[in-house]
Each structure stands twice: as C-alpha cells, then as structure tokens.
Amino acid sequence: MFNLFSGKYVVDFDPYAIRFPQDWFIDGVRWYGLAYFAGFIIGLLLLTLYTKKKRSRLTYDDNSSLITYLLFGIIIGGRLGYMFFYDYVAFFQNPLIAFQIWKGGMASHGGFIGVILSIYIFAKRRNLKFFEVGDLVVTIACPGIFLGRLANFVNGELWGKVSESKFAMIFPESAPHLPIDQILARHPSQLYEAFFEGLILFLYLQFRFWKHKPKAGMLSGEFLVLYGIFRIFCEIFREPDVGISLLLGLSRGTFYSIFTIIVGIFFIILALRKTNTLEK
C-alpha cells in the first residue's frame, strides 16, 4: 500500500504464507522458511544439472547428500553465528535460546563458516578435494541468498537507513509506536542485497563456471571476495543490526565482511599457487 501523506510504499506484508489454527503449537509457515526450502531445491537442481552435463564428478546420490550437509551447516552455523556475533550477551545468559530458531536470528557470516565445515567433512568422507566441492557449492548459493533477502523484505526486517530517496519505503516495524504518517521512510536495503549478493553474484559465478575453467579454489575465493564487497556496499544503506560498532565506527556486517574478503583472497592465492593445503 502507499502512504497518501508521503507517497511512499508501506511494507506491510503478512510474514506467514500459511497460517495455522490458533490452538496449533506453531503459528504457521513463514515466507522465510519457504525461502530456505526453495533455495535448497534450486541448489539440488543445479547440482543435478552439473552432473548431467558432466561438469561435476559428484553422482546424483552425492548431490542429495551434499545438500543435506549444507542444510545442517547453514542452520547450525547461521544460528550460532547470530548468537556469537550479534547477541552473545543473551546467549551466555541462556545458551538454550540458540535452539529457538522459530524466533528468528540467523547470521550469513556464521552460515558461511558452517558451510565451509560441511564441505570439508563431506569432501573427506567422499574422498574428494575440498575446493572441488567448494567451487560447486558457491555457484548454487546465491539463489538462496536472493530468496532469503526477499523474505527479509516481506518480513519488514533488516530495513535500511532513513532516506529521502525515491526508492525509500516505510517499514512500520521500524517505529511501531508511531502512526504510519509519522514514520520516516528508509532504504529497502534488503532489496539492494538481494540484487547484488544474490542476482548479480549468481550471474557472475554461473558465467565463470560454464564459460571458463578456473583453477580449483578460484570460484570459492571470488565468491567470498565479491560477497564481502557487495555486503560492505549495501551496509552503507542498511541500518546496523546492533547499535554498538565494533571497530572504527563500522557496522558488524561491514566488520565481519572484511574477514570474508580476507579468507577469499587467501583461497585465491592458494588456487594461483596450486596449493593443496586444504585438500590433504
């Protein structure tokens, strides 16, 4: 809907795709959950295509198993990452809140750590090289990121900074104590992140995957570097998740993305030097 006073779009979607009766133990199915599900399905379809086109040594059974490993890596890593990176005080007061996934709270950087560990374990058990699997995984990750950011937008969460831009929108949850006509418009930073971290990065990695034959580890490194750069850029427009800066006034998303870029550069150096350090 549009706010007649400001002419800005009001983000007021129902976060539930399906609502259950009030006496059920859960309220319903959220768009956010469906976004995760769709992301994994798309990932499996892409892996299947790679195997069919002989661009991957993974079998069809390997693909299904890998998706399962990634599922646990993302959920566990994303949740624990959020606890440690963004809400560590509450976590140490009550560690059991880490299991309250239905209340929200996932960190992309924590998810990356979980994925890296999942890839390492999967590769070891399948006698595959770490980067051989990693380079496949990064090419299927972006659809999930794209859908996840769209779900953030639908939920009206992780909004951007106050702005008079023509793209600015009104997020009621940013000031729930105020009437709509008094709430300041903000950047829809979730859509910016969906575009850069999801769509643009996906197209780039697919182009590299199909048109070139990068050395093992290059795609993994390029993904981390570009994701970090895009995330830092989008953080310019995004309201910090937590009001406390970590270093030199940087938001936590920016601060953690610096390390993402560093790890990506490290992977690229390993690839260029044909180092097998992580493949042993």
C-alpha positions in Angstrom: 0.0 0.0 0.0 1.0 3.6 -0.5 1.1 6.2 2.3 -1.0 9.1 1.0 0.9 11.6 3.1 4.3 10.8 1.9 3.7 9.0 -1.4 6.0 6.2 -0.2 5.3 2.4 -0.3 4.4 0.8 3.0 5.9 -2.6 3.5 3.2 -4.4 5.4 3.2 -8.0 4.0 1.9 -10.9 6.1 5.1 -12.8 7.1 3.2 -16.1 7.0 2.5 -17.8 3.7 0.2 -20.2 5.6 -1.4 -19.6 9.0 -2.4 -22.5 11.2 -5.3 -22.5 13.7 -4.6 -20.7 17.0 -4.6 -23.9 19.0 -1.7 -25.4 17.0 1.8 -25.5 18.5 3.2 -23.2 15.7 1.6 -20.2 14.1 2.1 -21.2 10.5 4.6 -21.4 7.6 6.7 -18.3 7.2 7.9 -16.9 3.8 11.4 -17.0 5.3 11.2 -20.8 5.8 9.9 -21.3 2.3 12.8 -19.1 1.0 15.2 -21.5 2.7 13.4 -24.5 1.3 13.3 -23.1 -2.2 17.0 -22.2 -2.0 18.0 -25.8 -1.3 15.7 -27.2 -4.0 17.2 -24.8 -6.6 20.7 -25.8 -5.3 19.9 -29.5 -5.8 18.6 -28.9 -9.3 21.7 -27.1 -10.2 24.0 -29.8 -8.9 21.9 -32.3 -10.8 22.4 -30.3 -14.0 26.2 -30.2 -13.4 26.3 -33.9 -13.0 24.2 -34.4 -16.1 26.4 -32.1 -18.2 29.5 -33.8 -16.8 30.7 -30.5 -15.2 30.9 -32.3 -11.8 32.3 -35.6 -10.6 29.6 -35.9 -8.0 27.0 -38.6 -8.5 23.2 -37.9 -8.1 23.4 -39.6 -4.7 26.3 -37.4 -3.8 24.3 -34.3 -4.7 21.5 -35.2 -2.4 23.9 -35.9 0.5 25.8 -32.7 -0.1 22.6 -30.7 0.2 21.8 -32.4 3.5 25.3 -31.5 4.8 24.8 -27.9 3.7 21.4 -27.8 5.3 22.8 -28.6 8.7 25.9 -26.4 8.1 23.8 -23.3 7.3 21.2 -23.7 10.0 23.7 -24.6 12.8 26.4 -22.1 11.6 23.9 -19.3 10.9 22.2 -19.7 14.3 25.3 -20.0 16.3 26.9 -17.2 14.3 24.0 -14.9 15.2 24.4 -15.8 18.8 28.1 -15.2 18.9 28.3 -12.2 16.5 25.2 -10.3 17.3 23.6 -11.5 20.6 26.3 -13.0 22.6 25.2 -11.4 25.9 21.8 -13.2 25.8 23.4 -16.4 24.6 25.8 -16.6 27.5 22.9 -15.8 29.9 20.8 -18.6 28.4 22.6 -20.9 25.8 19.3 -22.7 25.2 17.9 -19.8 23.2 20.2 -21.0 20.4 17.6 -23.7 19.8 14.7 -21.2 19.5 15.1 -20.9 15.7 11.4 -20.0 15.3 12.0 -16.7 16.9 14.4 -15.7 14.1 18.1 -14.7 14.2 20.4 -16.1 11.5 23.8 -14.6 10.5 25.1 -15.1 7.0 28.7 -15.0 8.1 28.0 -17.7 10.6 26.3 -19.7 7.8 29.5 -19.4 5.7 31.6 -20.9 8.5 29.0 -23.7 8.8 29.1 -24.3 5.1 32.9 -24.4 4.9 33.0 -27.0 7.7 30.2 -29.0 6.0 32.2 -29.0 2.7 35.3 -30.1 4.5 33.5 -33.1 6.2 31.7 -34.1 3.1 34.8 -34.0 0.9 36.7 -36.0 3.4 34.1 -38.7 3.6 33.7 -38.9 -0.2 37.4 -38.8 -0.8 37.0 -35.6 -2.8 39.1 -32.4 -2.8 37.9 -29.5 -0.7 37.9 -26.9 -3.4 36.4 -29.3 -5.9 33.3 -29.4 -3.8 33.6 -25.8 -2.6 33.6 -24.4 -6.1 30.4 -26.2 -6.9 28.7 -25.0 -3.7 29.4 -21.3 -4.2 27.7 -21.5 -7.7 24.5 -22.7 -6.1 24.5 -20.5 -3.0 23.2 -17.2 -4.5 19.6 -18.2 -5.2 19.2 -19.0 -1.5 20.7 -15.7 -0.6 18.5 -13.9 -3.1 15.3 -15.5 -1.8 16.4 -15.0 1.8 16.8 -11.3 1.3 13.4 -11.1 -0.3 12.0 -12.9 2.7 13.6 -10.3 4.9 11.8 -7.6 2.9 8.5 -9.4 3.2 9.0 -9.7 7.0 9.7 -5.9 7.1 13.0 -6.6 8.9 16.7 -5.5 8.5 15.5 -2.3 7.0 17.8 0.5 5.7 18.7 3.9 7.0 16.3 6.9 6.9 16.3 8.4 3.4 14.5 10.8 1.1 15.5 8.7 -1.9 12.7 7.9 -4.5 13.4 4.3 -3.6 12.8 4.8 0.1 9.9 2.9 1.7 8.1 2.9 5.0 8.7 0.0 7.4 6.1 0.0 10.2 8.2 -2.2 12.5 11.0 0.5 12.4 8.8 2.6 14.6 5.8 0.6 15.8 4.8 3.2 18.4 4.1 5.8 15.7 1.2 6.1 13.3 2.1 5.4 9.6 2.0 9.0 8.6 4.8 9.9 11.1 7.2 7.0 10.3 10.2 8.1 8.3 10.9 6.3 5.0 14.0 4.1 4.7 16.2 2.5 2.1 14.8 -1.0 1.2 18.3 -2.4 1.8 17.0 -6.0 1.7 16.3 -5.5 -2.0 19.7 -4.0 -2.6 21.3 -7.0 -1.0 19.1 -9.4 -3.0 20.2 -7.7 -6.2 23.9 -7.6 -5.5 24.6 -10.5 -3.2 22.0 -12.7 -4.9 21.3 -12.0 -8.5 24.5 -10.2 -9.7 26.8 -12.6 -7.9 24.9 -15.6 -9.2 25.1 -14.5 -12.8 28.8 -13.8 -12.5 29.6 -17.2 -10.9 27.5 -19.1 -13.5 29.3 -17.3 -16.3 32.7 -18.2 -14.8 31.6 -21.8 -14.2 30.3 -22.5 -17.7 32.5 -20.3 -19.9 35.8 -20.7 -18.1 37.7 -23.4 -16.3 39.1 -21.7 -13.2 41.7 -23.3 -11.1 40.4 -25.2 -8.1 39.6 -22.7 -5.4 39.2 -19.6 -7.6 35.4 -19.6 -7.6 35.3 -20.1 -3.9 37.7 -17.2 -3.4 35.9 -15.0 -5.9 32.6 -15.7 -4.2 33.8 -14.7 -0.8 35.6 -11.6 -2.0 32.7 -10.3 -4.1 30.1 -11.2 -1.4 32.2 -9.2 1.1 32.5 -6.2 -1.2 28.8 -6.2 -2.1 27.8 -6.6 1.6 30.0 -3.7 2.6 28.5 -1.6 -0.1 24.9 -2.5 0.9 25.8 -1.8 4.6 26.1 1.9 3.6 22.3 1.9 3.2 21.4 -0.6 5.9 20.6 0.3 9.5 23.1 -1.6 11.7 21.6 -4.7 13.3 23.1 -3.7 16.7 23.7 -0.1 17.8 27.2 -0.9 19.0 30.0 -0.6 16.5 33.0 -3.0 16.7 35.8 -1.0 15.2 36.3 2.5 13.8 32.5 3.0 13.7 32.0 0.1 11.3 28.7 -1.9 11.5 29.0 -5.5 12.4 28.1 -6.6 8.9 30.9 -4.5 7.5 33.4 -5.6 10.1 32.7 -9.3 9.5 32.7 -8.9 5.7 36.3 -7.7 5.9 37.3 -11.1 7.2 35.2 -12.7 4.5 37.2 -10.8 1.9 40.5 -11.8 3.6 39.5 -15.5 3.5 38.5 -15.2 -0.1 41.9 -13.6 -1.0 43.6 -16.4 0.8 41.6 -19.0 -1.2 42.5 -17.2 -4.5 46.2 -17.2 -3.5 46.1 -20.9 -2.8 44.4 -21.5 -6.2 47.0 -19.5 -8.0 49.9 -21.3 -6.3 48.2 -24.6 -6.8 48.5 -25.2 -3.1 46.9 -28.4 -1.8 47.0 -27.3 1.9 43.2 -27.7 2.4 42.9 -30.8 0.2 45.1 -33.1 2.3 
